[in-house]
Amino acid sequence: MSKTVFYIKLIHSLLFLLIVISTIYVFITAALDHINSFTWWAFGVVIIELTVLLLNNWRCPLTGWAERHGAEVGSVADLFLPKWLSDRLFTIFNIVFALTCLLLIWRVLE
């Protein structure tokens, strides 16, 4: 793996971790009814990620960038997740995020 691919995948992994933590944080604060300014910042992070994916046909631009620089697979989920989970990550994330949104809306409106 070239240095460029390594750094792209490192950045990709860190962003992926930020998005996962943000999603979990929003879910937990909404579930516990402890919504605060960090909840909204975390929600914004996830919305930005979803917007980027939506504008790129549900493919992270960093995946293509890594592949253009020589990576066989530009995705990073396969680096630290089992294949069966990596293959279903978008589906699982979308379900969790949809539930999180519903929970957040319920808490804000109650």
Sine and cosine of phi, psi and omega as CSV:
sin_phi,cos_phi,sin_psi,cos_psi,sin_omega,cos_omega
0.00,0.00,0.75,-0.66,0.00,-1.00
-0.96,0.29,0.28,-0.96,0.03,-1.00
-0.88,0.47,-0.63,0.77,-0.01,-1.00
-0.88,0.48,-0.74,0.67,0.02,-1.00
-0.89,0.47,-0.66,0.75,0.02,-1.00
-0.85,0.53,-0.74,0.68,-0.04,-1.00
-0.94,0.35,-0.60,0.80,0.07,-1.00
-0.89,0.46,-0.72,0.69,0.00,-1.00
-0.92,0.38,-0.55,0.84,0.06,-1.00
-0.90,0.44,-0.75,0.66,0.03,-1.00
-0.89,0.46,-0.69,0.72,0.02,-1.00
-0.85,0.52,-0.70,0.71,0.00,-1.00
-0.90,0.44,-0.67,0.74,0.00,-1.00
-0.91,0.42,-0.65,0.76,0.05,-1.00
-0.91,0.40,-0.66,0.75,0.05,-1.00
-0.86,0.51,-0.71,0.70,0.02,-1.00
-0.88,0.47,-0.68,0.74,0.04,-1.00
-0.86,0.50,-0.68,0.74,-0.02,-1.00
-0.93,0.37,-0.67,0.74,0.03,-1.00
-0.90,0.45,-0.73,0.68,0.01,-1.00
-0.89,0.46,-0.66,0.75,0.01,-1.00
-0.88,0.47,-0.70,0.71,0.00,-1.00
-0.89,0.46,-0.72,0.69,0.01,-1.00
-0.90,0.44,-0.66,0.75,0.00,-1.00
-0.88,0.47,-0.72,0.70,0.01,-1.00
-0.88,0.47,-0.70,0.72,0.00,-1.00
-0.87,0.50,-0.74,0.67,-0.06,-1.00
-0.91,0.41,-0.72,0.70,-0.02,-1.00
-0.91,0.41,-0.57,0.82,0.06,-1.00
-0.94,0.33,-0.68,0.74,-0.01,-1.00
-0.89,0.46,-0.62,0.79,-0.02,-1.00
-1.00,0.01,0.02,1.00,-0.05,-1.00
0.84,0.55,0.69,0.72,0.06,-1.00
-0.87,-0.50,0.74,0.67,-0.03,-1.00
-0.93,0.36,0.76,-0.65,-0.02,-1.00
-0.64,-0.77,-0.12,-0.99,-0.04,-1.00
-0.90,0.43,-0.54,0.84,0.05,-1.00
-0.91,0.41,-0.53,0.85,0.06,-1.00
-0.86,0.52,-0.72,0.69,-0.03,-1.00
-0.94,0.34,-0.58,0.81,0.08,-1.00
-0.90,0.43,-0.70,0.71,0.02,-1.00
-0.90,0.44,-0.65,0.76,0.04,-1.00
-0.88,0.48,-0.65,0.76,0.05,-1.00
-0.88,0.47,-0.64,0.77,0.04,-1.00
-0.86,0.51,-0.71,0.70,-0.03,-1.00
-0.93,0.37,-0.64,0.77,0.02,-1.00
-0.90,0.44,-0.65,0.76,0.05,-1.00
-0.88,0.47,-0.70,0.71,0.02,-1.00
-0.88,0.48,-0.70,0.71,0.01,-1.00
-0.90,0.45,-0.61,0.79,0.04,-1.00
-0.90,0.43,-0.70,0.71,0.04,-1.00
-0.87,0.49,-0.71,0.70,0.02,-1.00
-0.89,0.45,-0.69,0.72,0.00,-1.00
-0.87,0.50,-0.67,0.74,-0.01,-1.00
-0.96,0.29,-0.23,0.97,-0.02,-1.00
-0.89,-0.46,0.54,0.84,0.03,-1.00
0.82,0.57,0.68,0.73,0.05,-1.00
0.87,0.49,0.54,0.84,0.07,-1.00
-0.75,-0.67,0.78,-0.63,0.00,-1.00
-0.91,0.42,0.73,-0.68,0.01,-1.00
-0.88,0.48,-0.44,0.90,0.02,-1.00
-0.94,0.35,-0.45,0.89,0.06,-1.00
-0.89,0.45,-0.77,0.64,0.03,-1.00
-0.90,0.44,-0.62,0.79,0.01,-1.00
-0.89,0.46,-0.71,0.70,0.03,-1.00
-0.89,0.46,-0.66,0.75,0.00,-1.00
-0.92,0.39,-0.59,0.81,0.05,-1.00
-0.92,0.39,-0.38,0.92,0.02,-1.00
-0.99,-0.13,0.22,0.97,0.15,-0.99
0.94,-0.34,-0.04,1.00,0.03,-1.00
-0.95,0.32,0.71,-0.71,0.07,-1.00
-0.91,0.42,-0.66,0.75,0.05,-1.00
-0.78,-0.62,0.86,-0.51,-0.05,-1.00
-0.99,0.12,-0.28,0.96,0.00,-1.00
-0.92,0.40,0.45,-0.89,0.04,-1.00
-0.94,-0.33,-0.29,0.96,-0.04,-1.00
-0.86,0.50,-0.54,0.84,-0.02,-1.00
-0.95,0.30,-0.19,0.98,0.03,-1.00
-0.95,0.30,-0.53,0.85,-0.12,-0.99
-0.71,-0.71,0.09,1.00,0.04,-1.00
-0.85,-0.52,0.52,-0.85,0.10,-1.00
-0.88,0.48,0.48,-0.88,-0.06,-1.00
-0.83,0.56,-0.70,0.72,-0.03,-1.00
-0.87,0.50,-0.57,0.82,0.02,-1.00
-0.98,0.22,-0.67,0.74,0.03,-1.00
-0.86,0.52,-0.64,0.76,0.00,-1.00
-0.92,0.38,-0.41,0.91,-0.06,-1.00
-0.94,-0.35,0.18,0.98,-0.13,-0.99
-0.86,0.51,-0.71,0.70,-0.01,-1.00
-0.89,0.46,-0.67,0.74,0.01,-1.00
-0.89,0.46,-0.74,0.67,0.00,-1.00
-0.89,0.45,-0.72,0.69,-0.01,-1.00
-0.87,0.49,-0.68,0.73,-0.02,-1.00
-0.90,0.44,-0.64,0.77,0.04,-1.00
-0.90,0.43,-0.75,0.67,0.00,-1.00
-0.88,0.47,-0.68,0.73,-0.02,-1.00
-0.93,0.38,-0.63,0.78,0.04,-1.00
-0.88,0.47,-0.71,0.71,0.06,-1.00
-0.89,0.46,-0.63,0.78,0.03,-1.00
-0.89,0.45,-0.69,0.72,0.03,-1.00
-0.88,0.47,-0.70,0.71,0.03,-1.00
-0.88,0.47,-0.68,0.73,0.02,-1.00
-0.90,0.44,-0.67,0.74,0.01,-1.00
-0.90,0.43,-0.69,0.72,0.03,-1.00
-0.88,0.48,-0.70,0.71,0.01,-1.00
-0.86,0.51,-0.70,0.71,-0.02,-1.00
-0.92,0.40,-0.63,0.78,-0.01,-1.00
-0.93,0.36,-0.61,0.79,-0.06,-1.00
-0.99,0.10,-0.26,0.96,-0.04,-1.00
-0.97,0.23,0.00,0.00,0.00,0.00
